[in-house]
Amino acid sequence: MREAQMNAVVRWNSGIDSAWSRLGDLAVPVLFANGAHDVMEHVHQTYAMARAVPDSKTVIYGDAGHAFLFQHPQDFGGEVLRFTE
């Protein structure tokens, strides 16, 4: 990962330059998805963001990492289609 991208992730996760405090203001449904073994964005962050958004759905792929959408393209694609119907 590029250094600038990693710094942005670290800053977001620590609350610096992030929108954590505004997640509860979202007035649209939000789909959160992640792999349980994601080392770039820990699954706990996914759950924390989802808890902060009033109308959200969370999908976690237990055998996947950051590239879950490539590991489970059909399943994830189906989740997105169902979510956007």
N, C-alpha and C positions, 0 to 999 in steps of 0.2 A: 504494500500500500504506500502511496506517496505520503511524504511527511506532512504536507499541508492537509491532506484528507484525514490522516490519523489525528492531527491536532484538532481539527474540527470535530471529530467524533468525541475526543476526550473532553473538549470544551462543552459540547452539548450534554454529555453524560454527567458532567460536574455542575451543570446549571449555568455556566457562563455562555453568553451569546445564544441561549436556547429559548425555546418557546414553551418550556415545561409548564410555566405558570399560566399559559393561555390554552392549554390542551382542553380544559374543561369548557372553554367557550365555543368549541367546534359545534356547529349546528347541523352538521351533515353526518351520515353514517360513515364510519371508518373501518376498513379491513386491515388488521395487523397480521402479518405472517412472518414466520422465522423458522430456522432450523434449530433444534434443541442444542446442537453442538456448534453454533455460530461463535467464532472467536473474535469477530470484528464488532458485533453488536450482540451482547449477551442476551439470552432469552429472558432473563429477569427484567431487562430494560423494556423488552416488548410487552411483558405483562404489566409493568409499571405504567407505560404509556396508555395501554388499553384500559386500565383501571381509571385513568384520568379523563378518558373520553366517554361522555354519557351514552352515546349510541355506537358501540363498537363490537366487532367480532374478532376473535383471535384464533388463528390456526397455527399450530406448531407441528413441525415434521420431526418426529422423534429420532429418525435415523439420518438426519441431514444437518448440514452446516449452513454457511452463508449463501451457498448456491442452491438452496432448496428448490427454487423455481426451475432450475435446470435438472435437478435430480428427480423432481416430481412434476413435470410439465403438464401432463394431462389432469392430474388431481388439482394442482394449483390453478390451472386455467379454468377448470370447472368451478372452483371456489369463487374465482373472480366473476365469472359469468352469473352464477347464482346470486352473488352479492349485489351485482349491478342491475339485476332484473327489476 
